[in-house]
Amino acid sequence: MSQKTKLTLRFVAVMVVLLTLGMQLQFVIIPALSTYKFWLAVGAFALLLIADR
């Protein structure tokens, strides 16, 4: 995997975590995703694991 791809995956993971944090603190309100906050964080963690490989 190239360095650019790893950087992109890390960026996406950080953005997903920030979105999840914003929804938890009620700065961002997306009703369709509010029930999946936990799974969004798990998916971001999985992206970080894939990017570090």
mmCIF entry with sequence, helices, sheets and N, C-alpha, C, O atoms, coordinates in Angstrom:
data_MODEL
# 
_entry.id   MODEL 
# 
_entity.id                         1 
_entity.type                       polymer 
_entity.pdbx_number_of_molecules   1 
# 
_entity_poly.entity_id                      1 
_entity_poly.type                           'polypeptide(L)' 
_entity_poly.nstd_linkage                   no 
_entity_poly.nstd_monomer                   no 
_entity_poly.pdbx_seq_one_letter_code       MSQKTKLTLRFVAVMVVLLTLGMQLQFVIIPALSTYKFWLAVGAFALLLIADR 
_entity_poly.pdbx_seq_one_letter_code_can   MSQKTKLTLRFVAVMVVLLTLGMQLQFVIIPALSTYKFWLAVGAFALLLIADR 
_entity_poly.pdbx_strand_id                 A 
# 
loop_
_entity_poly_seq.entity_id 
_entity_poly_seq.num 
_entity_poly_seq.mon_id 
_entity_poly_seq.hetero 
1 1  MET n 
1 2  SER n 
1 3  GLN n 
1 4  LYS n 
1 5  THR n 
1 6  LYS n 
1 7  LEU n 
1 8  THR n 
1 9  LEU n 
1 10 ARG n 
1 11 PHE n 
1 12 VAL n 
1 13 ALA n 
1 14 VAL n 
1 15 MET n 
1 16 VAL n 
1 17 VAL n 
1 18 LEU n 
1 19 LEU n 
1 20 THR n 
1 21 LEU n 
1 22 GLY n 
1 23 MET n 
1 24 GLN n 
1 25 LEU n 
1 26 GLN n 
1 27 PHE n 
1 28 VAL n 
1 29 ILE n 
1 30 ILE n 
1 31 PRO n 
1 32 ALA n 
1 33 LEU n 
1 34 SER n 
1 35 THR n 
1 36 TYR n 
1 37 LYS n 
1 38 PHE n 
1 39 TRP n 
1 40 LEU n 
1 41 ALA n 
1 42 VAL n 
1 43 GLY n 
1 44 ALA n 
1 45 PHE n 
1 46 ALA n 
1 47 LEU n 
1 48 LEU n 
1 49 LEU n 
1 50 ILE n 
1 51 ALA n 
1 52 ASP n 
1 53 ARG n 
# 
_struct_asym.id          A 
_struct_asym.entity_id   1 
# 
loop_
_struct_conf.conf_type_id 
_struct_conf.id 
_struct_conf.pdbx_PDB_helix_id 
_struct_conf.beg_label_comp_id 
_struct_conf.beg_label_asym_id 
_struct_conf.beg_label_seq_id 
_struct_conf.pdbx_beg_PDB_ins_code 
_struct_conf.end_label_comp_id 
_struct_conf.end_label_asym_id 
_struct_conf.end_label_seq_id 
_struct_conf.pdbx_end_PDB_ins_code 
_struct_conf.beg_auth_comp_id 
_struct_conf.beg_auth_asym_id 
_struct_conf.beg_auth_seq_id 
_struct_conf.end_auth_comp_id 
_struct_conf.end_auth_asym_id 
_struct_conf.end_auth_seq_id 
_struct_conf.pdbx_PDB_helix_class 
_struct_conf.details 
_struct_conf.pdbx_PDB_helix_length 
HELX_P HELX_P1 AA1 GLN A 3  ? GLN A 24 ? GLN A 3  GLN A 24 1 ? 22 
HELX_P HELX_P2 AA2 SER A 34 ? TYR A 36 ? SER A 34 TYR A 36 5 ? 3  
HELX_P HELX_P3 AA3 LYS A 37 ? ALA A 51 ? LYS A 37 ALA A 51 1 ? 15 
# 
_struct_conf_type.id          HELX_P 
_struct_conf_type.criteria    ? 
_struct_conf_type.reference   ? 
# 
loop_
_atom_site.group_PDB 
_atom_site.id 
_atom_site.type_symbol 
_atom_site.label_atom_id 
_atom_site.label_alt_id 
_atom_site.label_comp_id 
_atom_site.label_asym_id 
_atom_site.label_entity_id 
_atom_site.label_seq_id 
_atom_site.pdbx_PDB_ins_code 
_atom_site.Cartn_x 
_atom_site.Cartn_y 
_atom_site.Cartn_z 
_atom_site.occupancy 
_atom_site.B_iso_or_equiv 
_atom_site.pdbx_formal_charge 
_atom_site.auth_seq_id 
_atom_site.auth_comp_id 
_atom_site.auth_asym_id 
_atom_site.auth_atom_id 
_atom_site.pdbx_PDB_model_num 
ATOM 1   N N  . MET A 1 1  ? 0.849   -1.163 0.000  1.00 0.00 ? 1  MET A N  1 
ATOM 2   C CA . MET A 1 1  ? 0.000   0.000  0.000  1.00 0.00 ? 1  MET A CA 1 
ATOM 3   C C  . MET A 1 1  ? 0.903   1.238  0.000  1.00 0.00 ? 1  MET A C  1 
ATOM 4   O O  . MET A 1 1  ? 1.882   1.302  0.744  1.00 0.00 ? 1  MET A O  1 
ATOM 5   N N  . SER A 1 2  ? 0.575   2.182  -0.812 1.00 0.00 ? 2  SER A N  1 
ATOM 6   C CA . SER A 1 2  ? 1.414   3.374  -0.923 1.00 0.00 ? 2  SER A CA 1 
ATOM 7   C C  . SER A 1 2  ? 1.207   4.306  0.274  1.00 0.00 ? 2  SER A C  1 
ATOM 8   O O  . SER A 1 2  ? 0.215   4.209  0.996  1.00 0.00 ? 2  SER A O  1 
ATOM 9   N N  . GLN A 1 3  ? 2.151   5.191  0.459  1.00 0.00 ? 3  GLN A N  1 
ATOM 10  C CA . GLN A 1 3  ? 2.092   6.145  1.570  1.00 0.00 ? 3  GLN A CA 1 
ATOM 11  C C  . GLN A 1 3  ? 0.904   7.095  1.424  1.00 0.00 ? 3  GLN A C  1 
ATOM 12  O O  . GLN A 1 3  ? 0.305   7.500  2.420  1.00 0.00 ? 3  GLN A O  1 
ATOM 13  N N  . LYS A 1 4  ? 0.567   7.448  0.188  1.00 0.00 ? 4  LYS A N  1 
ATOM 14  C CA . LYS A 1 4  ? -0.570  8.348  -0.048 1.00 0.00 ? 4  LYS A CA 1 
ATOM 15  C C  . LYS A 1 4  ? -1.885  7.682  0.364  1.00 0.00 ? 4  LYS A C  1 
ATOM 16  O O  . LYS A 1 4  ? -2.763  8.328  0.935  1.00 0.00 ? 4  LYS A O  1 
ATOM 17  N N  . THR A 1 5  ? -2.011  6.399  0.075  1.00 0.00 ? 5  THR A N  1 
ATOM 18  C CA . THR A 1 5  ? -3.214  5.665  0.454  1.00 0.00 ? 5  THR A CA 1 
ATOM 19  C C  . THR A 1 5  ? -3.331  5.568  1.970  1.00 0.00 ? 5  THR A C  1 
ATOM 20  O O  . THR A 1 5  ? -4.417  5.734  2.525  1.00 0.00 ? 5  THR A O  1 
ATOM 21  N N  . LYS A 1 6  ? -2.216  5.299  2.638  1.00 0.00 ? 6  LYS A N  1 
ATOM 22  C CA . LYS A 1 6  ? -2.231  5.223  4.100  1.00 0.00 ? 6  LYS A CA 1 
ATOM 23  C C  . LYS A 1 6  ? -2.624  6.557  4.714  1.00 0.00 ? 6  LYS A C  1 
ATOM 24  O O  . LYS A 1 6  ? -3.401  6.605  5.668  1.00 0.00 ? 6  LYS A O  1 
ATOM 25  N N  . LEU A 1 7  ? -2.093  7.629  4.170  1.00 0.00 ? 7  LEU A N  1 
ATOM 26  C CA . LEU A 1 7  ? -2.422  8.959  4.670  1.00 0.00 ? 7  LEU A CA 1 
ATOM 27  C C  . LEU A 1 7  ? -3.897  9.271  4.461  1.00 0.00 ? 7  LEU A C  1 
ATOM 28  O O  . LEU A 1 7  ? -4.537  9.866  5.327  1.00 0.00 ? 7  LEU A O  1 
ATOM 29  N N  . THR A 1 8  ? -4.435  8.873  3.323  1.00 0.00 ? 8  THR A N  1 
ATOM 30  C CA . THR A 1 8  ? -5.860  9.095  3.036  1.00 0.00 ? 8  THR A CA 1 
ATOM 31  C C  . THR A 1 8  ? -6.738  8.304  3.999  1.00 0.00 ? 8  THR A C  1 
ATOM 32  O O  . THR A 1 8  ? -7.739  8.827  4.490  1.00 0.00 ? 8  THR A O  1 
ATOM 33  N N  . LEU A 1 9  ? -6.379  7.055  4.276  1.00 0.00 ? 9  LEU A N  1 
ATOM 34  C CA . LEU A 1 9  ? -7.155  6.244  5.215  1.00 0.00 ? 9  LEU A CA 1 
ATOM 35  C C  . LEU A 1 9  ? -7.118  6.837  6.617  1.00 0.00 ? 9  LEU A C  1 
ATOM 36  O O  . LEU A 1 9  ? -8.133  6.859  7.313  1.00 0.00 ? 9  LEU A O  1 
ATOM 37  N N  . ARG A 1 10 ? -5.960  7.314  7.028  1.00 0.00 ? 10 ARG A N  1 
ATOM 38  C CA . ARG A 1 10 ? -5.856  7.949  8.350  1.00 0.00 ? 10 ARG A CA 1 
ATOM 39  C C  . ARG A 1 10 ? -6.708  9.210  8.410  1.00 0.00 ? 10 ARG A C  1 
ATOM 40  O O  . ARG A 1 10 ? -7.382  9.457  9.409  1.00 0.00 ? 10 ARG A O  1 
ATOM 41  N N  . PHE A 1 11 ? -6.681  10.008 7.347  1.00 0.00 ? 11 PHE A N  1 
ATOM 42  C CA . PHE A 1 11 ? -7.472  11.232 7.297  1.00 0.00 ? 11 PHE A CA 1 
ATOM 43  C C  . PHE A 1 11 ? -8.964  10.917 7.394  1.00 0.00 ? 11 PHE A C  1 
ATOM 44  O O  . PHE A 1 11 ? -9.694  11.578 8.133  1.00 0.00 ? 11 PHE A O  1 
ATOM 45  N N  . VAL A 1 12 ? -9.409  9.918  6.656  1.00 0.00 ? 12 VAL A N  1 
ATOM 46  C CA . VAL A 1 12 ? -10.825 9.530  6.695  1.00 0.00 ? 12 VAL A CA 1 
ATOM 47  C C  . VAL A 1 12 ? -11.203 9.048  8.090  1.00 0.00 ? 12 VAL A C  1 
ATOM 48  O O  . VAL A 1 12 ? -12.269 9.394  8.599  1.00 0.00 ? 12 VAL A O  1 
ATOM 49  N N  . ALA A 1 13 ? -10.334 8.252  8.711  1.00 0.00 ? 13 ALA A N  1 
ATOM 50  C CA . ALA A 1 13 ? -10.613 7.748  10.056 1.00 0.00 ? 13 ALA A CA 1 
ATOM 51  C C  . ALA A 1 13 ? -10.736 8.889  11.057 1.00 0.00 ? 13 ALA A C  1 
ATOM 52  O O  . ALA A 1 13 ? -11.643 8.889  11.890 1.00 0.00 ? 13 ALA A O  1 
ATOM 53  N N  . VAL A 1 14 ? -9.840  9.852  10.982 1.00 0.00 ? 14 VAL A N  1 
ATOM 54  C CA . VAL A 1 14 ? -9.902  11.001 11.903 1.00 0.00 ? 14 VAL A CA 1 
ATOM 55  C C  . VAL A 1 14 ? -11.166 11.816 11.663 1.00 0.00 ? 14 VAL A C  1 
ATOM 56  O O  . VAL A 1 14 ? -11.797 12.276 12.615 1.00 0.00 ? 14 VAL A O  1 
ATOM 57  N N  . MET A 1 15 ? -11.539 11.998 10.411 1.00 0.00 ? 15 MET A N  1 
ATOM 58  C CA . MET A 1 15 ? -12.759 12.767 10.118 1.00 0.00 ? 15 MET A CA 1 
ATOM 59  C C  . MET A 1 15 ? -14.007 12.038 10.636 1.00 0.00 ? 15 MET A C  1 
ATOM 60  O O  . MET A 1 15 ? -14.934 12.679 11.130 1.00 0.00 ? 15 MET A O  1 
ATOM 61  N N  . VAL A 1 16 ? -14.036 10.719 10.527 1.00 0.00 ? 16 VAL A N  1 
ATOM 62  C CA . VAL A 1 16 ? -15.181 9.954  11.039 1.00 0.00 ? 16 VAL A CA 1 
ATOM 63  C C  . VAL A 1 16 ? -15.256 10.070 12.555 1.00 0.00 ? 16 VAL A C  1 
ATOM 64  O O  . VAL A 1 16 ? -16.343 10.226 13.111 1.00 0.00 ? 16 VAL A O  1 
ATOM 65  N N  . VAL A 1 17 ? -14.113 9.995  13.229 1.00 0.00 ? 17 VAL A N  1 
ATOM 66  C CA . VAL A 1 17 ? -14.115 10.138 14.687 1.00 0.00 ? 17 VAL A CA 1 
ATOM 67  C C  . VAL A 1 17 ? -14.553 11.540 15.093 1.00 0.00 ? 17 VAL A C  1 
ATOM 68  O O  . VAL A 1 17 ? -15.306 11.694 16.055 1.00 0.00 ? 17 VAL A O  1 
ATOM 69  N N  . LEU A 1 18 ? -14.096 12.563 14.378 1.00 0.00 ? 18 LEU A N  1 
ATOM 70  C CA . LEU A 1 18 ? -14.537 13.924 14.690 1.00 0.00 ? 18 LEU A CA 1 
ATOM 71  C C  . LEU A 1 18 ? -16.034 14.100 14.454 1.00 0.00 ? 18 LEU A C  1 
ATOM 72  O O  . LEU A 1 18 ? -16.701 14.800 15.215 1.00 0.00 ? 18 LEU A O  1 
ATOM 73  N N  . LEU A 1 19 ? -16.565 13.474 13.409 1.00 0.00 ? 19 LEU A N  1 
ATOM 74  C CA . LEU A 1 19 ? -18.009 13.506 13.171 1.00 0.00 ? 19 LEU A CA 1 
ATOM 75  C C  . LEU A 1 19 ? -18.759 12.828 14.307 1.00 0.00 ? 19 LEU A C  1 
ATOM 76  O O  . LEU A 1 19 ? -19.777 13.335 14.777 1.00 0.00 ? 19 LEU A O  1 
ATOM 77  N N  . THR A 1 20 ? -18.255 11.683 14.748 1.00 0.00 ? 20 THR A N  1 
ATOM 78  C CA . THR A 1 20 ? -18.878 10.961 15.853 1.00 0.00 ? 20 THR A CA 1 
ATOM 79  C C  . THR A 1 20 ? -18.835 11.785 17.134 1.00 0.00 ? 20 THR A C  1 
ATOM 80  O O  . THR A 1 20 ? -19.817 11.847 17.874 1.00 0.00 ? 20 THR A O  1 
ATOM 81  N N  . LEU A 1 21 ? -17.704 12.411 17.388 1.00 0.00 ? 21 LEU A N  1 
ATOM 82  C CA . LEU A 1 21 ? -17.580 13.260 18.570 1.00 0.00 ? 21 LEU A CA 1 
ATOM 83  C C  . LEU A 1 21 ? -18.535 14.449 18.492 1.00 0.00 ? 21 LEU A C  1 
ATOM 84  O O  . LEU A 1 21 ? -19.170 14.806 19.484 1.00 0.00 ? 21 LEU A O  1 
ATOM 85  N N  . GLY A 1 22 ? -18.633 15.052 17.325 1.00 0.00 ? 22 GLY A N  1 
ATOM 86  C CA . GLY A 1 22 ? -19.567 16.160 17.138 1.00 0.00 ? 22 GLY A CA 1 
ATOM 87  C C  . GLY A 1 22 ? -21.008 15.737 17.350 1.00 0.00 ? 22 GLY A C  1 
ATOM 88  O O  . GLY A 1 22 ? -21.803 16.497 17.903 1.00 0.00 ? 22 GLY A O  1 
ATOM 89  N N  . MET A 1 23 ? -21.353 14.535 16.917 1.00 0.00 ? 23 MET A N  1 
ATOM 90  C CA . MET A 1 23 ? -22.725 14.051 17.139 1.00 0.00 ? 23 MET A CA 1 
ATOM 91  C C  . MET A 1 23 ? -22.950 13.749 18.617 1.00 0.00 ? 23 MET A C  1 
ATOM 92  O O  . MET A 1 23 ? -24.043 13.979 19.133 1.00 0.00 ? 23 MET A O  1 
ATOM 93  N N  . GLN A 1 24 ? -21.931 13.239 19.302 1.00 0.00 ? 24 GLN A N  1 
ATOM 94  C CA . GLN A 1 24 ? -22.069 12.939 20.725 1.00 0.00 ? 24 GLN A CA 1 
ATOM 95  C C  . GLN A 1 24 ? -22.247 14.221 21.540 1.00 0.00 ? 24 GLN A C  1 
ATOM 96  O O  . GLN A 1 24 ? -23.029 14.252 22.490 1.00 0.00 ? 24 GLN A O  1 
ATOM 97  N N  . LEU A 1 25 ? -21.522 15.271 21.168 1.00 0.00 ? 25 LEU A N  1 
ATOM 98  C CA . LEU A 1 25 ? -21.621 16.547 21.878 1.00 0.00 ? 25 LEU A CA 1 
ATOM 99  C C  . LEU A 1 25 ? -22.735 17.437 21.335 1.00 0.00 ? 25 LEU A C  1 
ATOM 100 O O  . LEU A 1 25 ? -22.905 18.569 21.788 1.00 0.00 ? 25 LEU A O  1 
ATOM 101 N N  . GLN A 1 26 ? -23.483 16.934 20.377 1.00 0.00 ? 26 GLN A N  1 
ATOM 102 C CA . GLN A 1 26 ? -24.628 17.591 19.758 1.00 0.00 ? 26 GLN A CA 1 
ATOM 103 C C  . GLN A 1 26 ? -24.260 18.891 19.054 1.00 0.00 ? 26 GLN A C  1 
ATOM 104 O O  . GLN A 1 26 ? -25.055 19.830 19.029 1.00 0.00 ? 26 GLN A O  1 
ATOM 105 N N  . PHE A 1 27 ? -23.057 18.950 18.482 1.00 0.00 ? 27 PHE A N  1 
ATOM 106 C CA . PHE A 1 27 ? -22.688 20.047 17.596 1.00 0.00 ? 27 PHE A CA 1 
ATOM 107 C C  . PHE A 1 27 ? -23.191 19.766 16.190 1.00 0.00 ? 27 PHE A C  1 
ATOM 108 O O  . PHE A 1 27 ? -23.565 20.680 15.456 1.00 0.00 ? 27 PHE A O  1 
ATOM 109 N N  . VAL A 1 28 ? -23.195 18.492 15.826 1.00 0.00 ? 28 VAL A N  1 
ATOM 110 C CA . VAL A 1 28 ? -23.649 18.040 14.513 1.00 0.00 ? 28 VAL A CA 1 
ATOM 111 C C  . VAL A 1 28 ? -24.837 17.117 14.753 1.00 0.00 ? 28 VAL A C  1 
ATOM 112 O O  . VAL A 1 28 ? -24.771 16.219 15.592 1.00 0.00 ? 28 VAL A O  1 
ATOM 113 N N  . ILE A 1 29 ? -25.911 17.335 14.027 1.00 0.00 ? 29 ILE A N  1 
ATOM 114 C CA . ILE A 1 29 ? -27.096 16.494 14.200 1.00 0.00 ? 29 ILE A CA 1 
ATOM 115 C C  . ILE A 1 29 ? -27.428 15.846 12.868 1.00 0.00 ? 29 ILE A C  1 
ATOM 116 O O  . ILE A 1 29 ? -27.884 16.502 11.932 1.00 0.00 ? 29 ILE A O  1 
ATOM 117 N N  . ILE A 1 30 ? -27.190 14.543 12.805 1.00 0.00 ? 30 ILE A N  1 
ATOM 118 C CA . ILE A 1 30 ? -27.555 13.744 11.639 1.00 0.00 ? 30 ILE A CA 1 
ATOM 119 C C  . ILE A 1 30 ? -28.399 12.587 12.168 1.00 0.00 ? 30 ILE A C  1 
ATOM 120 O O  . ILE A 1 30 ? -27.851 11.585 12.628 1.00 0.00 ? 30 ILE A O  1 
ATOM 121 N N  . PRO A 1 31 ? -29.719 12.709 12.110 1.00 0.00 ? 31 PRO A N  1 
ATOM 122 C CA . PRO A 1 31 ? -30.592 11.700 12.725 1.00 0.00 ? 31 PRO A CA 1 
ATOM 123 C C  . PRO A 1 31 ? -30.383 10.285 12.192 1.00 0.00 ? 31 PRO A C  1 
ATOM 124 O O  . PRO A 1 31 ? -30.498 9.322  12.951 1.00 0.00 ? 31 PRO A O  1 
ATOM 125 N N  . ALA A 1 32 ? -30.083 10.144 10.922 1.00 0.00 ? 32 ALA A N  1 
ATOM 126 C CA . ALA A 1 32 ? -29.929 8.808  10.352 1.00 0.00 ? 32 ALA A CA 1 
ATOM 127 C C  . ALA A 1 32 ? -28.684 8.103  10.875 1.00 0.00 ? 32 ALA A C  1 
ATOM 128 O O  . ALA A 1 32 ? -28.645 6.873  10.899 1.00 0.00 ? 32 ALA A O  1 
ATOM 129 N N  . LEU A 1 33 ? -27.669 8.848  11.295 1.00 0.00 ? 33 LEU A N  1 
ATOM 130 C CA . LEU A 1 33 ? -26.422 8.248  11.773 1.00 0.00 ? 33 LEU A CA 1 
ATOM 131 C C  . LEU A 1 33 ? -26.302 8.215  13.288 1.00 0.00 ? 33 LEU A C  1 
ATOM 132 O O  . LEU A 1 33 ? -25.368 7.613  13.817 1.00 0.00 ? 33 LEU A O  1 
ATOM 133 N N  . SER A 1 34 ? -27.215 8.841  13.985 1.00 0.00 ? 34 SER A N  1 
ATOM 134 C CA . SER A 1 34 ? -27.072 8.955  15.438 1.00 0.00 ? 34 SER A CA 1 
ATOM 135 C C  . SER A 1 34 ? -27.113 7.598  16.142 1.00 0.00 ? 34 SER A C  1 
ATOM 136 O O  . SER A 1 34 ? -26.511 7.440  17.204 1.00 0.00 ? 34 SER A O  1 
ATOM 137 N N  . THR A 1 35 ? -27.803 6.633  15.577 1.00 0.00 ? 35 THR A N  1 
ATOM 138 C CA . THR A 1 35 ? -27.857 5.312  16.215 1.00 0.00 ? 35 THR A CA 1 
ATOM 139 C C  . THR A 1 35 ? -26.607 4.489  15.923 1.00 0.00 ? 35 THR A C  1 
ATOM 140 O O  . THR A 1 35 ? -26.395 3.449  16.547 1.00 0.00 ? 35 THR A O  1 
ATOM 141 N N  . TYR A 1 36 ? -25.784 4.935  14.995 1.00 0.00 ? 36 TYR A N  1 
ATOM 142 C CA . TYR A 1 36 ? -24.605 4.167  14.596 1.00 0.00 ? 36 TYR A CA 1 
ATOM 143 C C  . TYR A 1 36 ? -23.297 4.807  15.053 1.00 0.00 ? 36 TYR A C  1 
ATOM 144 O O  . TYR A 1 36 ? -22.245 4.526  14.479 1.00 0.00 ? 36 TYR A O  1 
ATOM 145 N N  . LYS A 1 37 ? -23.343 5.662  16.077 1.00 0.00 ? 37 LYS A N  1 
ATOM 146 C CA . LYS A 1 37 ? -22.127 6.346  16.533 1.00 0.00 ? 37 LYS A CA 1 
ATOM 147 C C  . LYS A 1 37 ? -21.052 5.356  16.956 1.00 0.00 ? 37 LYS A C  1 
ATOM 148 O O  . LYS A 1 37 ? -19.884 5.524  16.607 1.00 0.00 ? 37 LYS A O  1 
ATOM 149 N N  . PHE A 1 38 ? -21.430 4.339  17.694 1.00 0.00 ? 38 PHE A N  1 
ATOM 150 C CA . PHE A 1 38 ? -20.467 3.338  18.145 1.00 0.00 ? 38 PHE A CA 1 
ATOM 151 C C  . PHE A 1 38 ? -19.821 2.638  16.964 1.00 0.00 ? 38 PHE A C  1 
ATOM 152 O O  . PHE A 1 38 ? -18.602 2.470  16.929 1.00 0.00 ? 38 PHE A O  1 
ATOM 153 N N  . TRP A 1 39 ? -20.625 2.231  16.001 1.00 0.00 ? 39 TRP A N  1 
ATOM 154 C CA . TRP A 1 39 ? -20.095 1.484  14.863 1.00 0.00 ? 39 TRP A CA 1 
ATOM 155 C C  . TRP A 1 39 ? -19.256 2.363  13.947 1.00 0.00 ? 39 TRP A C  1 
ATOM 156 O O  . TRP A 1 39 ? -18.343 1.869  13.285 1.00 0.00 ? 39 TRP A O  1 
ATOM 157 N N  . LEU A 1 40 ? -19.550 3.649  13.898 1.00 0.00 ? 40 LEU A N  1 
ATOM 158 C CA . LEU A 1 40 ? -18.691 4.565  13.150 1.00 0.00 ? 40 LEU A CA 1 
ATOM 159 C C  . LEU A 1 40 ? -17.312 4.644  13.788 1.00 0.00 ? 40 LEU A C  1 
ATOM 160 O O  . LEU A 1 40 ? -16.304 4.655  13.083 1.00 0.00 ? 40 LEU A O  1 
ATOM 161 N N  . ALA A 1 41 ? -17.258 4.700  15.114 1.00 0.00 ? 41 ALA A N  1 
ATOM 162 C CA . ALA A 1 41 ? -15.972 4.739  15.815 1.00 0.00 ? 41 ALA A CA 1 
ATOM 163 C C  . ALA A 1 41 ? -15.212 3.425  15.623 1.00 0.00 ? 41 ALA A C  1 
ATOM 164 O O  . ALA A 1 41 ? -13.994 3.436  15.446 1.00 0.00 ? 41 ALA A O  1 
ATOM 165 N N  . VAL A 1 42 ? -15.916 2.304  15.657 1.00 0.00 ? 42 VAL A N  1 
ATOM 166 C CA . VAL A 1 42 ? -15.278 1.005  15.424 1.00 0.00 ? 42 VAL A CA 1 
ATOM 167 C C  . VAL A 1 42 ? -14.737 0.929  13.999 1.00 0.00 ? 42 VAL A C  1 
ATOM 168 O O  . VAL A 1 42 ? -13.637 0.420  13.783 1.00 0.00 ? 42 VAL A O  1 
ATOM 169 N N  . GLY A 1 43 ? -15.490 1.424  13.036 1.00 0.00 ? 43 GLY A N  1 
ATOM 170 C CA . GLY A 1 43 ? -15.031 1.430  11.652 1.00 0.00 ? 43 GLY A CA 1 
ATOM 171 C C  . GLY A 1 43 ? -13.805 2.309  11.459 1.00 0.00 ? 43 GLY A C  1 
ATOM 172 O O  . GLY A 1 43 ? -12.904 1.965  10.694 1.00 0.00 ? 43 GLY A O  1 
ATOM 173 N N  . ALA A 1 44 ? -13.768 3.451  12.156 1.00 0.00 ? 44 ALA A N  1 
ATOM 174 C CA . ALA A 1 44 ? -12.600 4.325  12.070 1.00 0.00 ? 44 ALA A CA 1 
ATOM 175 C C  . ALA A 1 44 ? -11.378 3.648  12.668 1.00 0.00 ? 44 ALA A C  1 
ATOM 176 O O  . ALA A 1 44 ? -10.276 3.782  12.135 1.00 0.00 ? 44 ALA A O  1 
ATOM 177 N N  . PHE A 1 45 ? -11.554 2.924  13.764 1.00 0.00 ? 45 PHE A N  1 
ATOM 178 C CA . PHE A 1 45 ? -10.454 2.192  14.364 1.00 0.00 ? 45 PHE A CA 1 
ATOM 179 C C  . PHE A 1 45 ? -9.954  1.113  13.416 1.00 0.00 ? 45 PHE A C  1 
ATOM 180 O O  . PHE A 1 45 ? -8.747  0.897  13.303 1.00 0.00 ? 45 PHE A O  1 
ATOM 181 N N  . ALA A 1 46 ? -10.864 0.440  12.740 1.00 0.00 ? 46 ALA A N  1 
ATOM 182 C CA . ALA A 1 46 ? -10.470 -0.579 11.764 1.00 0.00 ? 46 ALA A CA 1 
ATOM 183 C C  . ALA A 1 46 ? -9.697  0.038  10.604 1.00 0.00 ? 46 ALA A C  1 
ATOM 184 O O  . ALA A 1 46 ? -8.739  -0.558 10.113 1.00 0.00 ? 46 ALA A O  1 
ATOM 185 N N  . LEU A 1 47 ? -10.101 1.212  10.167 1.00 0.00 ? 47 LEU A N  1 
ATOM 186 C CA . LEU A 1 47 ? -9.359  1.909  9.104  1.00 0.00 ? 47 LEU A CA 1 
ATOM 187 C C  . LEU A 1 47 ? -7.938  2.234  9.554  1.00 0.00 ? 47 LEU A C  1 
ATOM 188 O O  . LEU A 1 47 ? -6.989  2.107  8.780  1.00 0.00 ? 47 LEU A O  1 
ATOM 189 N N  . LEU A 1 48 ? -7.799  2.653  10.806 1.00 0.00 ? 48 LEU A N  1 
ATOM 190 C CA . LEU A 1 48 ? -6.451  2.934  11.312 1.00 0.00 ? 48 LEU A CA 1 
ATOM 191 C C  . LEU A 1 48 ? -5.604  1.666  11.377 1.00 0.00 ? 48 LEU A C  1 
ATOM 192 O O  . LEU A 1 48 ? -4.408  1.695  11.085 1.00 0.00 ? 48 LEU A O  1 
ATOM 193 N N  . LEU A 1 49 ? -6.223  0.564  11.756 1.00 0.00 ? 49 LEU A N  1 
ATOM 194 C CA . LEU A 1 49 ? -5.482  -0.702 11.785 1.00 0.00 ? 49 LEU A CA 1 
ATOM 195 C C  . LEU A 1 49 ? -5.042  -1.119 10.390 1.00 0.00 ? 49 LEU A C  1 
ATOM 196 O O  . LEU A 1 49 ? -3.931  -1.616 10.209 1.00 0.00 ? 49 LEU A O  1 
ATOM 197 N N  . ILE A 1 50 ? -5.902  -0.921 9.414  1.00 0.00 ? 50 ILE A N  1 
ATOM 198 C CA . ILE A 1 50 ? -5.549  -1.257 8.028  1.00 0.00 ? 50 ILE A CA 1 
ATOM 199 C C  . ILE A 1 50 ? -4.457  -0.330 7.508  1.00 0.00 ? 50 ILE A C  1 
ATOM 200 O O  . ILE A 1 50 ? -3.562  -0.769 6.787  1.00 0.00 ? 50 ILE A O  1 
ATOM 201 N N  . ALA A 1 51 ? -4.526  0.937  7.866  1.00 0.00 ? 51 ALA A N  1 
ATOM 202 C CA . ALA A 1 51 ? -3.541  1.905  7.377  1.00 0.00 ? 51 ALA A CA 1 
ATOM 203 C C  . ALA A 1 51 ? -2.161  1.665  7.976  1.00 0.00 ? 51 ALA A C  1 
ATOM 204 O O  . ALA A 1 51 ? -1.154  1.985  7.344  1.00 0.00 ? 51 ALA A O  1 
ATOM 205 N N  . ASP A 1 52 ? -2.097  1.113  9.173  1.00 0.00 ? 52 ASP A N  1 
ATOM 206 C CA . ASP A 1 52 ? -0.798  0.880  9.823  1.00 0.00 ? 52 ASP A CA 1 
ATOM 207 C C  . ASP A 1 52 ? -0.128  -0.402 9.376  1.00 0.00 ? 52 ASP A C  1 
ATOM 208 O O  . ASP A 1 52 ? 1.022   -0.656 9.733  1.00 0.00 ? 52 ASP A O  1 
ATOM 209 N N  . ARG A 1 53 ? -0.807  -1.194 8.621  1.00 0.00 ? 53 ARG A N  1 
ATOM 210 C CA . ARG A 1 53 ? -0.236  -2.460 8.155  1.00 0.00 ? 53 ARG A CA 1 
ATOM 211 C C  . ARG A 1 53 ? 0.832   -2.268 7.180  1.00 0.00 ? 53 ARG A C  1 
ATOM 212 O O  . ARG A 1 53 ? 1.409   -3.242 6.696  1.00 0.00 ? 53 ARG A O  1 
# 
